[in-house]
Amino acid sequence: MSAIPATLTVTDLRRKSAQALSSLSEEKLFLLLQNSKPKGALVDLEYLKMLQEAYEDYLDILEFDKTVNEKTISWGQYKKESRKKR
């Protein structure tokens, strides 16, 4: 897949939908144009799954970055403090 996605007009999609769908395995992504402006995308299902997993990994990294510098305590200290609260 190139860095610049292939484009497909909405009109061409109507006329050549079977051909566009079969080309998805190669292209992975078509940018849909309406009146020469991007309006949507047609994405290969496996490529979409890969993008979703990468996004979830990214969110996990952001969450880790928030907590990496938080103060930690030992399990024994935690048990002792939680007993005091009861």
Secondary structure in CASP SS format (residue, H / E / C, confidence):
PFRMAT SS
TARGET T0000
AUTHOR 0000-0000-0000
METHOD secondary structure of the structure
MODEL  1
M C 1.00
S C 1.00
A C 1.00
I C 1.00
P C 1.00
A E 1.00
T E 1.00
L E 1.00
T E 1.00
V H 1.00
T H 1.00
D H 1.00
L H 1.00
R H 1.00
R H 1.00
K C 1.00
S H 1.00
A H 1.00
Q H 1.00
A H 1.00
L H 1.00
S H 1.00
S H 1.00
L H 1.00
S H 1.00
E H 1.00
E H 1.00
K C 1.00
L E 1.00
F E 1.00
L E 1.00
L E 1.00
L E 1.00
Q E 1.00
N C 1.00
S C 1.00
K E 1.00
P E 1.00
K E 1.00
G E 1.00
A E 1.00
L E 1.00
V E 1.00
D C 1.00
L H 1.00
E H 1.00
Y H 1.00
L H 1.00
K H 1.00
M H 1.00
L H 1.00
Q H 1.00
E H 1.00
A H 1.00
Y H 1.00
E H 1.00
D H 1.00
Y H 1.00
L H 1.00
D H 1.00
I H 1.00
L H 1.00
E H 1.00
F H 1.00
D H 1.00
K H 1.00
T H 1.00
V C 1.00
N C 1.00
E C 1.00
K C 1.00
T C 1.00
I C 1.00
S C 1.00
W H 1.00
G H 1.00
Q H 1.00
Y H 1.00
K H 1.00
K H 1.00
E H 1.00
S H 1.00
R H 1.00
K H 1.00
K H 1.00
R C 1.00
END
